[in-house]
Amino acid sequence: MLNTSVDSRLLDLAAGRSHDPFGFLGWHPGPEGHVVRVFDPHADSVEIIGLGPMEKTDARGLFEWHGQSAPELPYRIRSSYGHAGHERHDPYCFPPLL
């Protein structure tokens, strides 16, 4: 799990000054499997459709999913905001093109 209390990448992202959000958000291989990160500061909950709920790891709106297998790309996420929800592709599951 990410130690978000001291992670400057999250602080930069929350402040709108991250120079490389693709290096932090989306799917990444990790030492103990795979991780998907989503930043959605207004969501009550986030899930990867077909894989399950993500854990809210920081009150600023960071959600993480950990698994032994990589998610099938492109994966879709569903965010819940009280009684409303929004389903979409995670924009960070696509490689940067610029």
Phi, psi and chi 1 to 4 in degrees:
 res  aa     phi    psi   chi1   chi2   chi3   chi4
   1 MET       -  147.1 -177.3 -171.8  -54.7      -
   2 LEU   -73.0  134.7 -174.7   69.2      -      -
   3 ASN   -87.4   86.2 -177.3   -5.5      -      -
   4 THR   -73.6  -15.5   56.5      -      -      -
   5 SER   -68.0  -22.5   62.0      -      -      -
   6 VAL  -126.3    4.4  -64.7      -      -      -
   7 ASP   -81.5  111.7 -164.2  -57.5      -      -
   8 SER   -66.4  -24.5   63.9      -      -      -
   9 ARG   -64.3  -40.8  -63.0  172.9  -59.4  175.1
  10 LEU   -68.9  -42.1  174.9   60.7      -      -
  11 LEU   -60.6  -43.9  -62.5  174.6      -      -
  12 ASP   -64.8  -41.7  -72.0  -16.1      -      -
  13 LEU   -62.8  -47.0 -173.1   69.3      -      -
  14 ALA   -64.6  -29.1      -      -      -      -
  15 ALA   -88.9   -2.7      -      -      -      -
  16 GLY    76.1   26.0      -      -      -      -
  17 ARG  -126.4   24.8   58.3  176.8 -171.5 -103.4
  18 SER   -74.7  127.8  175.0      -      -      -
  19 HIS   -88.3  -10.8   72.4  -78.2      -      -
  20 ASP  -146.0   69.9 -176.9   18.9      -      -
  21 PRO   -64.5  -27.3   21.6  -30.1      -      -
  22 PHE   -67.5  -23.6  -78.6   92.0      -      -
  23 GLY   -78.0  -10.6      -      -      -      -
  24 PHE  -120.6  -43.4 -177.9   65.0      -      -
  25 LEU   -92.0  162.8  -62.8  174.4      -      -
  26 GLY    86.7 -158.8      -      -      -      -
  27 TRP   -88.4  137.7  165.9   76.0      -      -
  28 HIS  -146.7  138.3  -63.3  -81.6      -      -
  29 PRO   -70.2  145.6   23.1  -28.6      -      -
  30 GLY  -132.0  175.1      -      -      -      -
  31 PRO   -66.6  -22.6   21.7  -29.5      -      -
  32 GLU  -119.0   30.1  -62.3  175.3   13.5      -
  33 GLY   126.1 -135.2      -      -      -      -
  34 HIS  -125.3  150.3  -59.4  -90.7      -      -
  35 VAL  -132.4  141.1   62.7      -      -      -
  36 VAL  -121.0  129.2  174.4      -      -      -
  37 ARG  -117.5  137.0  -68.9 -170.9 -167.9   96.6
  38 VAL  -130.0  134.0  170.6      -      -      -
  39 PHE  -108.1  111.5 -177.8   68.4      -      -
  40 ASP  -143.0   84.7 -166.0  -17.9      -      -
  41 PRO   -63.4  -18.4   17.3  -25.7      -      -
  42 HIS   -99.7   -4.2  -58.6  -68.5      -      -
  43 ALA   -79.6  142.9      -      -      -      -
  44 ASP   -81.5  -35.4  -63.3  -41.4      -      -
  45 SER  -154.0  157.0   62.9      -      -      -
  46 VAL  -138.6  141.3  177.4      -      -      -
  47 GLU  -135.9  152.8   69.0  174.7  -66.7      -
  48 ILE   -92.3  119.9  -59.6  174.2      -      -
  49 ILE   -62.9  125.8  -63.9  169.4      -      -
  50 GLY    92.3  -15.2      -      -      -      -
  51 LEU  -116.9  -24.9  -67.6  177.9      -      -
  52 GLY   116.2 -174.7      -      -      -      -
  53 PRO   -70.6  153.3   23.9  -30.5      -      -
  54 MET  -101.1  151.8  -59.5 -179.0   78.5      -
  55 GLU   -90.8  132.1  177.1 -175.6   -2.9      -
  56 LYS   -77.8  111.3 -170.0  169.7 -169.8  175.2
  57 THR  -100.6   -6.5   57.9      -      -      -
  58 ASP  -153.9  139.2 -172.1   87.3      -      -
  59 ALA   -64.4  -17.6      -      -      -      -
  60 ARG   -73.4   -9.5  -71.1  169.1  -83.3 -132.4
  61 GLY   114.8   22.7      -      -      -      -
  62 LEU   -92.2  129.1 -175.8   69.0      -      -
  63 PHE  -120.0  142.9  -66.7   83.2      -      -
  64 GLU  -132.3  146.8  -68.3 -174.6  -11.1      -
  65 TRP  -125.7  136.4  172.9   87.7      -      -
  66 HIS  -123.0  137.9  -64.7  -93.3      -      -
  67 GLY  -156.2  163.0      -      -      -      -
  68 GLN   -79.9  -25.2  -67.8  -56.8  -49.2      -
  69 SER  -112.1  147.1  -59.9      -      -      -
  70 ALA   -70.1  144.2      -      -      -      -
  71 PRO   -68.0  150.6   23.9  -30.7      -      -
  72 GLU   -71.4  128.5 -174.3  176.1  -36.0      -
  73 LEU   -92.8  142.8  -59.9  175.4      -      -
  74 PRO   -83.0  132.1   30.7  -31.5      -      -
  75 TYR   -89.7  160.2   55.5   86.5      -      -
  76 ARG  -115.1  148.3  -66.1 -178.6   59.1   80.2
  77 ILE  -122.2  153.0   56.0  175.7      -      -
  78 ARG  -126.0  122.1 -179.3 -178.5  -61.5  122.0
  79 SER  -105.2  141.3  -62.1      -      -      -
  80 SER  -114.4  135.2  -63.9      -      -      -
  81 TYR  -128.2   86.0  -47.9   91.9      -      -
  82 GLY    66.4 -117.5      -      -      -      -
  83 HIS   -92.3   -1.8  -64.0  -66.3      -      -
  84 ALA  -109.7  162.3      -      -      -      -
  85 GLY  -147.4  165.7      -      -      -      -
  86 HIS  -144.6  128.5 -180.0   69.7      -      -
  87 GLU  -113.5  135.7 -171.8  175.1  -53.9      -
  88 ARG  -162.9  165.7   65.3 -163.7 -179.9  -81.4
  89 HIS   -73.2  145.4  -78.5  102.6      -      -
  90 ASP   -74.7  117.5  179.7    2.7      -      -
  91 PRO   -62.1  -20.3   18.8  -27.2      -      -
  92 TYR   -89.7    6.2  -65.7   99.6      -      -
  93 CYS   -88.2   -7.0   76.3      -      -      -
  94 PHE   -99.5  143.8  -59.8  100.1      -      -
  95 PRO   -70.0  149.0   22.0  -29.6      -      -
  96 PRO   -64.8  143.3   18.1  -23.7      -      -
  97 LEU  -110.0   -9.8  -62.3  175.1      -      -
  98 LEU  -101.4      -  -62.0  177.5      -      -
